[in-house]
Amino acid sequence: MKKELTIFDKPRNVRRLLYVFYCSLILLLISELFIHKHHAFPWEEAFGFYAVYGFVSCVLLIFLARLLRKIVMRRENYYDR
């Protein structure tokens, strides 16, 4: 039986995908210089605020999920009683 390969099994394809991803991030950050935004708060005027805000929010979400897992997780044989 032959193993079916996916697009991500080749390191060259992964490098290409990361290159496209990083280029799109840079282009979006540069586009922030040319797009006028209507800010509700003064700190939103800082360059790259939304990128930093999104990154910090994602990291906090991961840590909260790890904490919630410790609170909610049951023993492996919970239903075997």
Beta strands, then each sheet from edge to edge (+ up, - down):
end
